[in-house]
Amino acid sequence: MRAAGEIGATKALARSHAEASPFNFRAAVARHSLPYALIAPALLVILGVLGWPLVMLLWLSLQHYGLRELFQHQGTFVGLKNFSTILADPQFAYTLRTTIIFTVVNVGLSMLFATLIALLLERVSRFVRVLLGAGLVFVWATPVIPAVNLWQWMFDYEFGVMNWLLTRIGAGNYLHHNWFENPLQGFSVITVIVVWGAIPFLAISLHAGLTQVPRELVEAAQIDGARAWQVFRHVTVPTLRPLLLVLFSLSTIWDFGVFNQVWVLLNQRPAQDYYLMAVFSFQESFRVSQYGLGSAVAVVMIAILVVATFLYVRQTVRSINEGGA
């Protein structure tokens, strides 16, 4: 009976406190809704700038939209016919497979070399670090088209520096060697260019992340007899895991949508063996003038990237929560 009386008194006290503070509920709602109110203007701008074009792209992918419809400003609604058409196209299957392999190889090589350079920046002198950092920034600041044109000249059929250099050092007779006659060699050249352009941002970001690794953890692992590889695996990587996942996500998005390197290197006339998803979408839209089919290819690209990004983000959030716990 006494315990029940105490519980009743506690409830009465809480009720009287709530009645004495009628604005507590409103203050709590305002406090929790304030962050959403602050980001609402930016969210509306993002939805207007990015969301509306995506909606229009999806709507166009559901229509038959060729040159005739372009002049009439009116397409014919065909539902999912464009998607069934491209999914049944052997060229689309080849392009998707090639793009996935190309993305995996480029992301892996970019992250590998960027990590090695970031570790190197951590161990060299300040003067060398400044020189390397300046070189990375210079590469990063170079516009894509001039950079690709430079590489195109280096691998040129008649005047290419690489052909002359390989012949000069005795690697074989590379005079008048066409690197793009064989798709494997051609994609190797494209991979070199893509990785070269991706390394600066990744290396600088990873170097900044390495400065945040607690030195006491590294020193404790070294005192316990851990080797450099073990320190990197068990101390550095767990600390950098959120950053690594973000960089993997960005690299996947960028490499999956590669267009300029292929388009410029092959003089705006890439063979079907060199089709990546972005090139295939452009060809369907502007060379074949089937804008609905091209939009359907773009929608498939976006869907794949959304799934990949979702997996990366979920893994990032999970790793952050595990680190906080």
N, C-alpha and C positions, 0 to 999 in steps of 0.2 A: 504494500500500500504506500509505503514511504517512497519507494522508487518511482511508482506511478505518479505520485504527487510531484516529485522532482522533475520528471519528464514534462508533465503538464505545465509546471512553472517555467521551464526552459522554453517551451513553445510559445507561451504567453509573452515571455520577455522578447523573443525574436519577433513576434507579431507586433508588439508595441514599438519595437525599434524600427521595423519596416514602415509602420504608420507614421512614426515621427520623422522619417526621412523619405518623403514621397518622390523625391527626384533621383533616388539611387538607381532605379531601373532605367530611367531615361539616360542618366549619366553613363551607365554601363553600355547601353546600346550605342550611344554617341561615341564612346571611347573605342568600341570594337569596330564601328563602321567608318571611323576617321581614315584609316589607311586606304580603304576602298574608295572613299570619296576623293582622296588625294591622287590616286592613280587613274581615276575615271577619265579625266581629260586626255591623258596620254593614251589610254586604252581606246577611246573613241577615235583619236587620230589614227592609231594603228589599224583599227577596223576599217576606217575609211580609205586609208592608203593601200593596205594589203588585202583586207577582207573583200572589198567590193570587186577588185580585179579577179580574185579567185572565184567568186560567185559567177562572174561573167564568163570566165574560162570554163567552169563546169557547165554552164548553160550552153555555151557554144559547142561543147563536146557532145551534147545531146541532139545536135542538129546536123543536117546535111547542108554544108556551107561551102560552096565553091565560088568560082568567079561570077557566075550568073547571080547567085544570091548576094555576093558582095556588092554588085552594082545596084541590086534591088533593095539592099539594106534589110533583107528579110530572109531568114533561113527556114528550112523545113524540118520540123521536129521529127526525129527518128528514134528517140529513146536511147536504148543501149546498143543500137546497131553498130555505131562507130567502134565501141569497145569490143564487140564480138568480131568485127572485121580485123582489127589490129591483133587481137589475141589469136586469130586463126592464120595470121600472116607469118610465114617462116622467117621473113626478114626481121620482124619484131622479136621473135624468140631468139634469133642470133644476136640482135642488138642488145637485148636485155641481158643475156648471158655474158656477152663481151663487156658490157658496162659494169656488171657486178664484179667480174674478175679484175677489170681495170681499176675499179675503186678499191678493192681489197689490197691489190699490189701497191697502188700509189699511197694509200693511207698507211700501210705497214712500213714502206720505205721512208716516207716523210717523217713518221714518228720515230723510227729507228735513228735516222741521221740527225734529226733535231735533238733527240735525247743525248746522243754522243757529243754533239756540239755544245749543248747546255752544260754537260759534265766537264767538257774541256774548258769552257769559260769560267767555271768555278775554280779551276786549278792553275790557270796561267796567271802571269803577273798583270798588274793593273794596266800597264801600257799595251800589252798584247790584247787584253780584254777590250780595251777601247777601240783598237784597230779592228778586231773581229766584229765587235758590235756595230761599228761604222759601216763595215762591209755588208753586214746583214741588213742594216737599215737601207743602204743604197740599193740592194737587190729588191727589198720590199717596196721601195718607193718607185721602182722602174715600172712604167705603164706596161700592161700586158702585151699590147699589139707591137710596140717597138721591140720588146724583149723577144717575142716569138719571131719577129722578122730577123733579129740578130741570130737566133739559133737556126733559122731557115738558111741563112747564108753560110753558117758553119757546116751544115750538112748538105750543102748544095751539090747537085750532080756534077757540075763542071768546075766550080771554083770553091768548093767546100774545104775549109781548113781541116776538118776531121779526116777527109779522104787523103789529103796531102800528108798530114801528121802520121796516120796509121801506115801509109806506104813508106814514109821516111824512116820510121823506127823498125821496119821489117815485119810488121804484123801481117803483111800480104799485099796484093796488088788491089788497092782501092781507088785507083784512078777511074773516074767516070762511074763510080759505084752509086747506084740509085738505092738509097736507104728505104724508100717507100714502095719499092716493087714487091717486097715481102712484108705482109702485114705484121709478122712477129718483130722484124727489125723496125718497121715504122712505128709500132706501138712502143717499142723500147725507146725510140727517140722522143716520142710524146711523153713518156713516163719521166725521162730525164728532165724535160722542160717543166712538167707539172711539179715534180718533187723539188727542183731548184727554186721554183717560185713559192712553194709552200714552206720551205725550211725556215726562212727568217722569222715569220710570225710565231711558228711553233717553238723554235729555239729560244727566242727572247722570252716568250711566256714561260717556258719550262725553267729557264735560268732564274726568272723572277720567283718561280715557285720553289726552286732549290734554296734560295736565300731564306725561306720560311721554315725549312726543316730544322727542328731544334738541335743545336750542336751538342747538347748534353746527351741526347739519345745516341748520336753518332759516336761520341767519345766513349760512352758506356759500352756500346757494342764492340768497339775496337779493343777496349780493355779486356772484354770477355773473350777476345781471340777471333772475332769475326773478320773475315776477309772483305775486301772491297765489294765483291759481287754480293756477298751475304748482307752487308750493310745496305747496299742499294736495294736488294730484294725485300728485306724484312723491316727496314726503317724508312728509306726514302720513298719507295713506291707506295706503301700504305698512306704516308703523309700526303703525297701528291695525287692520290687516286681521284678525288673530285675534279682536280684540274685536268688530269689525263682523260677522264671521261668527257669533259667539255671539249677538249681539243680533238678527241676522236670523233665526237659528234659533228663539230664544225668541219673537220677534214672530210668526213663522209659526205656531208652536204655539198661541199665545194667540188670534190672529185667526181661525185656522181653526176654533176651537172656540167662537166667540162665541155666547152664548145669552141672557144677562141683558138686554142692550141691546134685542134684538128682542122678547123676551118682555114686558118691562115697558113699553116704549114703545107696544106694540100691545095693551096691556091683557089679556094672557094669551090673546088670540084672534088670532094672526097669520094672515093669508090665505096661501094656498099660494104666492103670488108672493114672499112674504117668508121662505120656508123656507130656512134654512141647514142644514148637516149636523147640528149639535147640536139645532136645533129639530125637524128631521125625525125624528131618533132619539127625541126625547122624545114627539112626537106619536104615533109608531107604538107606543111602549111604554105610555104612560099615558092617551092619549086614545082610541086604537083598541083598547087592551088586547091588543096583539100583541107580547109581550115578546121573543119569539124574533126577530121582524123588526127590532124596535128594537135589539136586541143585535147583529144582523148589520150594521146601519148603523153602529153604534159601532165594530165591529171593522174595517170598511172605513176609517173615519176614522183609527183607530189605525195601520192598515197604511200609509196615505198619509203620515201624520206620521212614521212610522218611516223610510220611504224618504227623505223630505225631510231629516230630521234626520241620517241617515247621510251624505247628500251634503254637508251643511254640516260635519259633524264631519270627514269625510275631507278636505275642502278646508281646514279649519282646521289639521289635523295637517300637511298638505302645506305650507301657508304657514309654519308654525312651523319645520318642518325646513329649508325654503329659507332662512328667516331665520337659523337656527343655522349653516347651511353658509356 
